[in-house]
């Protein structure tokens, strides 16, 4: 059986990738990040190694020892760890970050990809085993956007694309052609909470990919937890970029959105 490597970050994305790889009859060797990766991942992989945040060389050596030449990266690392004492404690991680032109997400992930290349390990498209979770264009819920929604969608989509191009974030919240909140390192869930407080509800959340999105890493991801948070914040609509945004637990999310009156659309 062919082996595949999995670099597993936080949340559900790594679990979904592991399940998809299993459906393709692959043996999965995962490298999990302490304090971020879910322990549940162990249920879905053949072998799992736990490493610290700065142990990039050890990660590559694990894959080489396992005879792995292709890996998938899924899930992120909690952004606050970028400013933690872990960085100063790990000489390897500190040297890596100091060598970068900036500490934007794209720059960091590209550095990880280059490290893998040094060991002749290929980083694959992170959606290779989960293409069914990339919605095509169209309204996903029973209720479509109304005219005013479309005005805000067009307004917000261009803004979201611009902040994505600048590698600031991938998401904006808008209401009545006003920018309510812009995503940065805090992540989508915190953005949703902030937007709900500022707007008083009825805002639209728009999530996009980068203009030249590298599908190997940091692709936009939403899921059932996103929908739950939007409902709690009394949001009106979630718009994602079609075929570029991973929507985990899609059926459950659509059912919940229909019950609560939240519009979901892929652009």
C-alpha positions in Angstrom: 0.0 0.0 0.0 1.3 3.4 -1.0 2.2 5.8 1.9 1.3 9.4 2.1 2.5 11.9 4.7 0.2 14.4 6.5 1.4 17.5 8.2 -1.5 18.1 10.6 -2.4 21.5 12.1 -5.5 22.3 14.2 -9.2 21.8 13.8 -11.0 19.3 11.6 -9.3 19.8 8.2 -6.5 17.2 8.9 -9.1 14.6 10.0 -11.1 15.1 6.8 -7.9 14.8 4.7 -7.0 11.6 6.5 -10.4 10.1 5.9 -10.2 11.1 2.2 -6.7 9.5 1.9 -8.1 6.3 3.5 -10.8 6.2 0.9 -8.1 6.2 -1.7 -6.5 3.1 -0.1 -3.4 5.0 1.1 -1.4 4.4 4.3 -1.1 7.6 6.2 1.8 8.7 8.4 0.9 11.9 10.2 3.2 14.5 11.9 1.1 16.3 14.4 1.9 19.6 16.2 1.8 19.5 20.0 -0.8 21.8 21.5 -2.6 22.3 18.2 -3.4 19.0 16.4 -6.5 17.2 17.6 -5.8 13.9 19.4 -8.7 12.4 17.4 -6.4 12.3 14.4 -4.9 9.1 15.8 -8.2 7.3 14.9 -7.8 8.0 11.2 -4.1 7.5 10.5 -1.8 4.4 10.5 1.0 6.1 12.4 1.3 9.4 14.2 4.4 11.3 15.4 4.1 14.3 17.7 6.6 17.2 17.3 7.1 20.6 18.7 6.4 23.8 16.8 10.0 24.4 15.7 11.0 20.9 14.8 11.0 21.2 11.0 14.1 19.2 10.4 12.8 16.4 12.6 9.5 16.4 10.6 11.4 16.0 7.3 13.6 13.2 8.8 10.5 11.3 10.0 9.0 11.4 6.5 12.3 10.3 5.0 12.7 7.4 7.5 9.2 6.3 6.6 10.0 6.3 2.9 7.5 9.0 2.1 8.0 11.3 -0.9 4.6 13.0 -1.0 2.9 14.9 1.8 -0.3 17.0 2.3 -0.5 19.9 4.7 -3.8 20.5 6.4 -4.9 22.8 9.2 -3.1 25.8 10.7 -1.1 26.7 13.8 -2.6 29.0 16.4 -1.4 32.4 15.3 -0.6 33.6 18.9 2.2 31.0 19.0 4.1 33.1 16.5 4.7 35.6 19.3 5.2 33.1 22.1 8.4 32.1 23.9 8.5 28.9 21.8 10.0 31.0 19.0 12.9 32.2 21.1 13.4 28.7 22.6 13.7 27.0 19.2 16.9 28.1 17.4 15.7 26.4 14.2 12.3 28.2 14.2 13.9 31.5 15.1 16.4 31.3 12.3 13.7 30.3 9.8 11.5 33.3 10.8 14.4 35.7 10.8 15.3 34.6 7.3 11.9 35.6 5.9 11.2 38.9 4.3 8.0 39.1 6.4 5.9 36.8 8.6 2.8 36.7 6.5 1.1 33.3 6.3 2.2 32.7 2.7 5.8 33.5 3.4 5.9 31.0 6.3 4.2 28.2 4.4 6.5 28.7 1.4 9.4 28.3 3.7 8.0 25.0 5.0 7.6 23.8 1.4 11.2 24.7 0.6 12.4 22.8 3.7 10.5 19.7 2.4 12.1 20.1 -1.0 15.5 19.9 0.6 14.6 16.4 1.6 13.1 15.6 -1.9 9.6 15.6 -0.5 6.8 16.9 -2.6 4.0 19.0 -1.0 0.7 18.2 -2.7 -2.4 20.2 -3.3 -4.1 20.1 0.1 -7.5 19.4 -1.5 -6.4 16.4 -3.4 -8.4 14.0 -1.3 -11.3 16.3 -0.4 -12.5 17.8 -3.7 -16.1 17.0 -2.8 -15.9 19.7 -0.1 -15.2 22.4 -2.7 -18.7 23.8 -3.6 -19.3 24.9 -7.2 -20.9 28.3 -8.0 -24.5 28.8 -6.8 -26.8 29.3 -3.8 -26.3 26.5 -1.3 -29.3 27.2 0.9 -33.0 27.4 0.0 -33.2 31.1 0.4 -31.1 33.1 -2.2 -29.6 36.6 -1.6 -31.9 39.5 -2.2 -31.0 42.7 -4.2 -29.4 44.5 -1.3 -27.4 41.4 -0.5 -26.0 41.3 -4.0 -24.9 44.9 -3.7 -23.0 44.1 -0.5 -21.6 40.8 -2.0 -20.1 42.6 -5.0 -18.8 45.4 -2.7 -17.2 42.9 -0.2 -15.9 40.4 -2.7 -13.5 43.0 -4.3 -12.3 44.2 -0.9 -11.7 40.6 0.3 -9.7 39.8 -2.9 -7.5 42.9 -2.2 -6.7 42.0 1.4 -6.1 38.4 0.2 -3.7 39.7 -2.4 -1.8 41.7 0.3 -1.8 38.5 2.4 -3.5 40.3 5.3 -6.4 37.8 5.5 -9.0 36.1 3.4 -12.3 37.4 5.0 -14.2 40.6 5.3 -17.5 41.5 7.0 -19.7 44.1 5.4 -23.1 45.7 5.9 -24.9 48.3 3.8 -21.7 48.9 1.8 -19.7 49.6 4.9 -16.6 47.6 5.9 -17.5 46.2 9.4 -14.3 44.1 10.0 -11.3 42.7 8.2 -9.6 39.5 9.1 -6.0 39.4 10.2 -4.2 36.9 12.5 -7.2 36.5 14.8 -8.9 34.2 12.4 -12.5 33.9 11.0 -14.3 32.9 14.2 -13.0 36.0 16.2 -13.7 38.2 13.2 -17.4 37.0 13.2 -17.7 37.8 16.9 -16.2 41.2 16.4 -18.4 41.9 13.4 -21.5 40.9 15.3 -20.8 43.3 18.1 -19.9 46.2 15.8 -22.8 45.8 13.4 -25.5 44.6 15.7 -26.2 41.7 13.3 -27.4 41.4 9.7 -23.9 41.6 8.3 -22.4 39.6 5.4 -19.3 37.5 5.7 -17.2 37.1 2.5 -14.3 34.6 2.3 -12.0 34.3 -0.7 -8.8 32.7 -1.9 -5.7 34.7 -2.8 -5.6 35.9 -6.4 -2.9 33.3 -7.2 -3.8 30.9 -4.5 -1.2 28.1 -3.9 -3.5 25.2 -3.2 -0.8 23.4 -1.3 -1.4 25.4 1.8 -3.5 28.1 3.6 -6.6 27.6 1.5 -9.8 29.2 2.9 -11.8 26.8 5.0 -15.2 27.1 6.6 -17.5 24.6 8.3 -20.2 23.9 10.7 -18.5 25.8 13.5 -18.3 28.9 11.2 -22.1 28.6 10.5 -22.9 28.3 14.2 -20.8 31.4 15.0 -22.5 33.3 12.2 -25.9 32.4 13.6 -24.8 33.4 17.1 -23.7 36.8 15.7 -27.0 37.2 13.9 -25.2 37.4 10.5 -27.4 37.4 7.3 -25.2 35.7 4.7 -22.0 33.8 4.1 -20.4 34.0 0.7 -17.4 31.9 -0.3 -15.3 31.6 -3.4 -16.5 28.6 -5.4 -14.1 25.7 -6.0 -11.4 27.5 -3.9 -12.9 27.3 -0.4 -13.1 24.1 1.5 -16.6 23.7 3.2 -16.3 21.0 5.9 -19.6 19.4 7.1 -21.4 20.9 4.1 -24.7 19.1 4.4 -25.1 19.7 8.1 -24.1 23.3 7.6 -26.7 23.8 4.9 -29.4 22.2 7.0 -28.6 24.4 10.0 -28.5 27.5 7.8 -31.8 26.7 6.3 -33.4 26.3 9.7 -32.0 29.5 11.0 -32.4 31.7 7.9 -28.7 32.2 7.1 -28.0 32.4 3.4 -25.0 30.4 2.0 -23.6 31.1 -1.5 -20.6 30.1 -3.5 -19.4 32.8 -5.9 
